[in-house]
């Protein structure tokens, strides 16, 4: 059985908020180490989103199953003067032994739906909160943005060009992976090709052309065509875009190497694309493709295509890799049940505007909406939450990226048009089952003293 793949070579054991460790020590000290159940949800959809695309699960599992506190981690913690030697010994031997249930990656969901559930001894479930949220929030955020950009492109290729604009190169693999799940053709990040097997692409930078000087732009193109026959896409806007197109055509003729395409990175892309297409076609270069780049997103792509711009592909960087219009994902990891003797008691947070759903949950997907229900319920629709880890070991066959990508394509296409539209989308409807609503109401009335409700 294939094991989940991490995107980093370093230990994430200390990638946690300090309060997770101080709480864990307090729980341990006082014998509060029974089983606890936490679920990750996103409270509300980000602006201009009708749905989210679940992503990041494989890396979340890789993190959980490789969780180790090494000698250097323990040495650092011992120097803090906060943790006892006995508790550090507990951390030294700590391994994830719990269960994980999750919605499959590539599945479109609405707000408040549990993406993932961890059921484990309380200390294990506590120390993993921060990294789990970081992994799932990040890739879900990017996949959700990329899905909209891919939809706007209407079947034209979208390539991830985001590496240079990310919050550090460490983010690149997660961005490339999530974007590919959502339908991007691939990435310009070479490491994603090496690590994940994603298709990679590249054109050229302006400084390649500048190295030859304005009067020798054609020489730059000829050199690149000879070096990379059959795949050279020439960047034509370093000086004058339309003159650059003429020189690209001349360079192809001079070298007798076919021109794969040109890239437009500035100016009025809609106008320049039409004029570029006319020049290429008139010269017999009907198969040469036109790629656009330069701070593109779903809105600008939608506008370009609505204006009739004859574009074949898009390189999208900043707006994709940072999800610029919605750069945060409000994922939360909240206690939903905890052991009281042999019983798992439903638990909820009741603070104003931050209430959580008590109990373990299943999500039933129908053509018109999703239903959040209690895990023991059986309702019409497809149950989305699936077991993926039992007793600290993978218990389900992990899908390939290609399979996750296809799931995303099919399921997003099945969403109503008003949920998928670029401008002012309607949120995908999510409702609660009658039994879950009854449990919420009962726990709110009882105030938690007999049921284990957490009053925050």
N, C-alpha and C positions, 0 to 999 in steps of 0.2 A: 504494500500500500504506500502510495507516494506521501511523503511528509511535507508539511507546509514550508514554504520558502521565505526566509527573512530577506530584507533588502539592505541590511547593514551587517557589518562584520563585528561590531562592538557589542558588548553586553549592555542591556537596557535595565539592568537591575536597579541602578541608582537614578534612572530616569523616572523619578517619582516626586511628588510633592512631599515635603518633610512630614506633613501631618499624617500621611499614610503610615509612615514608620513609627511615629510616636503613638498613634492610635493602636497600631498593631502590638507594640510593646505593652501598652496598658491592657489591651484585651488578654494578652498572654499572661501577664502578671496576675490577673484576677480570674483566670480560668474561663474567660469568655471566648472559647475557641471552637464552639459548635458550628454547624453548617449554616451558612448565610447565602442568600440568593440575591443577586444584583442584575438589573437590566439596563442596557444602554438604549436611550431614545433621543430623538431630536424634538425639542419642545414645540417649535414652530418652523414653518418653511421660511427660508431666507427671502428677501424681496425678489419679486419677479420670477419666482419658481413655482411651478404647478406640481412638481414632484421632485423627489430625490432618487438617486441611483445608489443603492447599497454597494459599498466597496471597501476593501481593506481587511476583509475577514482572514484571508490566508496569512497575512503578516501578523495579525493579532494572534492567530493560533501559534505561529512560529515563535512569537514572543513568549506566550504562556508556557509552551512546552520546552523552551530552552532557558527558562528563568533560573538563574544561578547567582548567588552572591559569592564572588571570588575573593581571594586573599586581599587584593588591593581595595575592594569595596568594603570589606569588613575592617580593614586597617583604618580607612578613612572614618567610618562610623565610630570606631572605638575612640578616635581622637576627638570626637565631638563632645564627649563627656555627658552624653544624654542616655546612651544605651548601655545596659548592663552586659557583662561578659556572658551571662547565661542566655540572654536574649539574642546576642550575636551568634551564639552557638545554634540557636533555633534557626536563625536566618541562614547560617552556613549549610544546614541540612534541608532547607526549605526547597521543595519541588512542587510544581502544580499537580495536584492529584484530583482535581474536581472535574465537573462536567461543563460543557458548553453547548448551547443550542443557539441557532442563528438563522437569519433569513439569508438565502444564497446570494452571493455577489452578483451584481448585474440586475437585480430585481428593483423595479421602480416602486417607491413607497411614498406615503404621505407623512404628515407630522404626527408625533406622539406614538408611532409604531415602534415596538422594541426591535432593534436590529440584532441584538445579541443578549444572551443571558448566561451569567456565570453562577454556578452553584458549587460551592467549595467550602472547606474550613475557613472560618472568618478571616484569619490572618492572611491566607493566600488570596482570598477575594478582595481584601483591603489594599494590599501593597501594589496590585496591578492596575488600579484605577486610572492613573494618569497616563501611562503609556498606551493602555487600551484605547482610551478616548482620543489620544493624539493620532494613533494609527487609523482608527475608524473615521474620526472627524475629517482628517485630511483627505483621504482618498474618496470618501463620500462627497465631500465638497467639490473636489476636482471632477469626479465622474459626472456629477449633477450639472456642472457648468459645461463640460465637454459635450454632454448629450444635447444641450441646447445649441451649441455651436455646430455640431454635426447636423442637426435638424435644419438649421438655417442654410447650410451648404447644399441641401437638396440633392444628395447623392454624389457631389463632388468631393474629392479627397481633402481631408483636413489633417495637417501634420503638426505635431507638437514642436514648437520652436522656443520653448519657455526657459531653458536651463539658465541662461544668463540673467534672467529677471527674478529668479526664485530667492527665497529666504535661505540661501546657502545651497551648495551643490548636493547636500544630503537629501534634499527634497526631490531631486530630479527623478529618481527611479519610481517613487510613489506617484508623481505627477504623470510620468509616461505610462505607467501601468494603468492608472485610473482612466486616463484619456483614451487608451486603447480599448479598454472595456466598454467605454461609452461610444465607440465607433470611429475614433481617429485612425487614420491609415497607418500611423507609426510615429516616429520621433526623430529629431535630430540629435538626441543624446546617445552617444555611442555606447555608453555603459549599459543602457537599457537594452541595446541589441545584444551585448555580450552576456548580460546577466539573465535577461528575460526572454531573449529570442525575438524581440520585437523588430519589425521592419524599420530600417533607418534610412535617412535621406540627408542630402546636403547640396547646397548650390555653391555660392561663393560670397565673399564679403566685399564691401566697397574698397577696402585697403588693397585687395589683390589687383584691382583695376588701377588704383592710385599709384601702385608701385611702378606702373609703366608710363604714367603721365597721360594727360588729356589727348595729346596728338597720337598716342599709341594705344588707344583703347582697343582697336581691332587686334593689335598684336597680343594683348592680354587675352582676348577671346580665342584667338587662334591657338595660343599655348594651352589654354584650358581644354579646348576641344581635342587637341592631339593627345593630351595626357589622359583624358577621360572620355574616349569615344563612346557614343551611344547613351551616355548618361549626363552629359554636361548641360546644366541649366544656367544660363548666363544672366547675371544681374546687370540690367541695362540702364539704370537711372543714376549712375555715379555723376554724370555731367548733364547731358540732355537726353531724356528718355527715348524720344523717337529717333534721334540720331544714333543712340545706342542700339536700337532695334536694327537700323540699317547696317550698322557695323557688325552686329551678330550674324546677320544674313550673309554679309560679305565674307566674314571669317569662315563660315561653314562652307561657302563655295570655294574659298581659297584653299582650305585644308581638305576639302572633299570628305569631311566628317559630318554626319547628320547632326542637326541641332535638335536636342531633346526638348528644349523649351527656353523660355525667358522668365525672369522674375521682376515684377513691379513692386517697389517698396516705398514709393512716395508719390506726391502729386495727386491729381484727380484721377483715381484709379479707374473709375467707370469710363471716363473719356479716353484715357490712355490705353485701356484694354481694347476698346473698339478700334482705335487707330492702329494699335499693334497688331490686332487680328487681321486688319485689312492689309497691312504691309506683309505679314507672313504669308497670307493666302495668295496675294498677288505675286509673290516671289516663288510660289509653289511649295511653301513650307506648311502645308495644311495640317500635318500631324504634329507640328511643334506646339507644345502646351504653354499656356500662360498661367503662371502662379502669382498670386497676390500675397503680400505680407505688409506689416507695418501697423501695429496696434489694432489689429482686427478683433472683433468679437461677433456674437450672433447678430447684434443690431446692425453693425456696419456691413456684414456679409449679406444680411437680408436686404439692406438698402441697395447694395451693389447689384445683386441679382434682380431686384425689382426694377432697377434702371436698365436692365438688359446687358450688363457687362459680360462679355464672353470669356469668363474665367473658368479654368479647368481644375484649379487646386488652390488651397489656402495654407499659408504657414502662419500659425497663431501662437503667439508667445506670451507676452505679459498678461493679457486679459484671461487667458486660459490657465496659466500656471499659478496665478495668484487668485483666481476667481474674483477679478477686480471689483465687480459690482456687489459681491457678497463674499468678502474674504474671510469670514468666520462661519463655523458651523456649531450651533448651540447644542451639541450632544452632551447628554448627562448620563451619569452612572449611579443609579439609586437603588437602595435596599428595598426589595419588594416582599421578602419573606425571610424568616429566620427560625431556627430550631428552638422549640420549647419542649424539652424531653424528646419523645419520639415523634412529635408533631411539628410540621412546618406551618408557622403562624403568619398569615398575611400582614404586611406592614406597609404603611404609607406615610408620606410627608404631607402635612396639611397646611403649610404656610400659604398665605395669600398669594395667588397667582403662580404658585409653584407646587401645586398638589401633584402627587404621583399616583399611578394606578397600583393598588395592592394586589398581591398574589402573583403566581406564575402565569404567563400568558401565552396564548396562541393567536395567530393572526390569520383570518380567513379572507382570501382574495376572491372577489367576484368581478364580473364585467363592469360593474358600476361603482364599486366602492370596496374598501377593506373594513373588516370587523375585528376589533381587539376583543378577545374573549379570554376567559379563564382557561388554563391549559387542559383541564379535564373535560371541557365542553367539546361537543361535536356539532358543527353548524354547516349550513350550505357553503360551498366554495372550496377553494384549494388551501389547505393549511400550509403556511409559509415557513414557520419556525421548524427547523430540522435539527436533529442531534448530530453534532460533529465531533465532539470529544466526550468520552466516558472514562472516568477513573484516570484522568491524565494521559490518555492515549487517543489518537485519532480513530474514530469508529466509522467514518464514512469516506468513500472515495472522493478525493478532492478533484474538482473539475479543472481542466486546462484553461488557460487564458482564452483560447479560441472558443471553448464551450461557454465560458462566462460572457464573452463578447456577443455570441449568438443569442444567448438568453436575453441580454440587454436589448439587442436589436428587435427581437420578436416582441418582447413585453412592452417596450416603450411604444412600438408601432401600434400596439393594441389599445393604448390609452386613448380616451376621447380627444378629439381635435382641440377642444377648448382647454384641456389640461396641457397639451403639448405646444400650443402656439407661443410664438416669441413675445408678442406684446400682450400684457395684461392677462396672463394665463389664469385659469380657474384652479384652485387647489384640488388635488385628488382627494375625494371624500373619504374620511375615516370616521367610523362610529364605534361605540362600545356595545357589547352585548348586554341584555337585560340583567343577567346574573352578575356581571362585573359592576354595572351601575348600582345594583342592590348592595353589593359588598362595599363599594365606596361609601354609599349613604349610611350603611350600618356602622362602619368604622368611624365615620365622622361624628355620628350621634354618640357613640360609646366613648369617644375621647381617648381611646388607646390603653386604658389601664388594664383591661382584661384581654385585650387582643394583640398587644404588642405594637400598637400604632406609635410611630415616632412623631411627636408633636414638636415641630421645629420653630 
